[in-house]
Amino acid sequence: MGTYEYGRIARLAESMEEAGIDLEVAGRILEGGEAIRRSTRNAAVAAWMKGAMERMDQLLEPETRYAVREACACCLGGKRLQLSKAIARNHATLHERISAANDTPFVFGHSVTQRDDGAIQVQFFPDGLESYCCVCMPKATEPLSITYCYCCGGHIKHHLQTALGYALDVEVIHTALSSGGTRPCTFAFKILE
């Protein structure tokens, strides 16, 4: 594969290599990525990423592409990890840990709740806002495939697993990017037994 100056594209390439994606398939997904530089305008980056996610959707099965994107998660250490570990250390029950995560917006955003089906739902923003914007891709002018957002799902999964003490499976329900700014970023995490 090529050399990618732009960090998110380089991480996508690494993640596909780690997942054992065929080099020809990965090359098709990453087509044009070498031309994206750190200095490239955010709107052009968003347009390239939109195309790359569409190619992933065409060339990879959902389970594979979601795992590849989860592995692209950032901000896994530092203060966020310290706060997640403190939740696990300072609270005994799952209910207490969910409540503490809900009170930790720096890591988990607007809300962390347990749904009736037992899944943990994380929502970055409240419902009912006039519009929503992705902090990772603020200049996207068109909706992006929800595949892109599994990166963020991987970020939350990492910290939520640490905080709750359970292995989790993530489902991205909807996001600011996938909805064109009309819905908040919302994720569901199934507790794996």
Buried (B, 14 or more C-beta within 10 A) or exposed (E): BBEBBBEBBBBBBBBBEEBEBEEEBBBBBBBEBBBBEEEEEEEEBBBBBBBBBBBBBEBBEEEBBBBBBBBBBBEEEEEBBEBBEBBBEEBEEBEEBBBBBBEBEEBBBBBBEBEEEEBBBBBBBEEEEEEBBBEBBEEBEEBBBBBBBBBBBBBBBBBBBBBBEBEBEBBBBBBBBBBBBEBBBBBBBBBEE
